Amino acid sequence: MFGMRVTLVAASLGSLVCAGAARAAQWKEPKDGVFTEKQMTDYLSIQKEALDNWKAAGKAVEGASASAALAVALRTDEKFKANLARHGMSQDEYGWMAGKTIEAWGTLLHRRLAETAEKQLADQTRQKQQAVAEMKQKLAAYEKAQKDGRRVMSKEDREAAIKGAKDDQQSALDEAKQHADEAKQAHDEAAKADADAKAADEAAKNPPKDISEDDKPGFIEQKKNDAQAARDAAKEARDKEAEAKKAESESKSKADAAAKRAADPDLPVTDEEKAEVKKQNDDAVSQTKEEINSTEQALKLLQESGQSIVNQFKTEDSKIPPQNVALLKKHLKEFQGVWGIKEEELK
């Protein structure tokens, strides 16, 4: 009974191999280069088993003799041929499928590269277009400032200029108050000296009755001297008062100028400031125009070269049957698993 079962199994296997070999012998390469899903799954199954057998054979021959290694190689080859026969695939069909699957896989990689390139091209194009738009806004601001004779200031610079002007204004007002106090003190000193001079003149004209005739000349002379000294002191005080009032006026002018700068910080006041602002605006306009021109040229080159690369990928891919690419994409995980390809290695 056991012998009969073995005979039946052997006969079945023989029939399967013969049927597969007959189908394989009839295979011809299709003119359109398109493979079927069954061919794809059969190829992947054959390839997986073949790779597993070759790996096992490699371990088996480590340290073995030449004859033993040859025996392992023959057994491996026999297993491969039997595997082909089980799937009804000839070695020619197997080789053709190997080339076609790799070809389709390369197309998928091309598509991925093309998609990445298109995305990068779009991102870089958008960035450069944004940069050009910002530079054109900057140019318009400088051209307007150039026409109006004003400074171009950022928000931070403007706030800092306003704060600095207000600090200068307060400092000038403090100086003006100090000079006003000095002027008042000098005015009071002058008034007191005038009063002293008047009193000394009056005393010289009308000496006290209790002064003897002999002492009168000396007294009068002394009072005249006192009056002159007081008039000199009054003059000196009035000079100080005038100087203090002048300084007060200058400080108030500084405060007024600082207040105007705080109210309108981008407007130059002095001729020196106006000349400096004009030069800054002229230089900025020229430099910004150059930057816009160079960026637009770089953008044009980027779009032309980037699109050329994308088109090259698409042109090469158009030669590959789309049915093959679609089938490989469907079985991509199996294909990459057979060949030990990790998805993260392709990124």
Steps between C-alpha positions, in 0.01 A plus 500: 500500500781746595680423175185567301457845671859593422444398139184713477671808656796461266271463204306814604817703540626375170177601327517849663856553394429380146193721471695801629789425268260473206347841583845649551618364167212681328585844650590781266591854595191722446541769240349768724738411785212469749498230769200362688433504874545121511839535339585762759393289800662185355827686441503643852431156649774339292745778579433487875554122515809523279658769720419299815657187345808689385548648846465154659741355244751771576498404867519128414818529295690699760809289578378213274711320242479579131299186427257574782461859383430379147235260629329785691509722190344222286226439753427872517483520123265199494274667756494816290407309184232306687362828638481639146321187384246518784406850389510410132771760427802451278840648578454738205167622639653521848790712366259719305284553812808588703591772252144629468438522875826685554406727210159573656658550843742751349202685356338518844826638637509753215147607583589540863807705407292706256237568767771600748670717239170667408423569866848642562474704181161636606630582852814672372302685232253622761782612731677693224175655376427609857851643527453695176163633619653614830792664320260684269312630803832608647593671171167686490557621857850626418387666176222683686745601773743610229230720347377640835849546647426281800663211679380141465464366853394167644249491782780435749719781360206739505414418862866537600524836318184629669626393842840661438334824382274512804801443728682786322192721537477437872872560544472830311200606708695422819789715371259782410358496853849506649595800281172673591583459869848639436350797312261573787780481754715735288202735459448511876870561554494784246195655666666484842822647360300782335331570833838500676642738238202733536531497877874570481442793256233642729733472798778671306267788411356528847754389759365443851494815720703332769806481271750783560609728220842345509361146447247593233738494203617153592147379561375637168792345315433165667132509408582591143733202486231279653248626246738426212576154637128432529441625144784272379343207688161584350650507150673168557175349630306633201765350267453167677124539472529564127726199453263283703199618299687432176588152621139451610380599153745261334389217728135572417590491129667163554190378682277620214722327243498180704120518525477527120732200462283302739187594303662432159817291550552411132529863390859638499539854629850630436667527158754242612223256597318563171814425298566183701139377457511569125817294461354215707182493290688518169729213603209290628299547178798396284587200719140377522457516122812287459370248757163477322667445164736228627220321690269504196780355285562228760126427508486463122802268499351296786169455319664406170753254642259353757225445245753349261595238761133420571422473129798269451366262764155507341638445148695194612200363690269539199688216327402250772159325472276665761330165572832360623559801724148476643542127579839552663360788705222267616757237607776745595516390863545135392761596237708705745462227763640238260802715424543625857442863404398724793271791433701740719809430285321646199416833667 
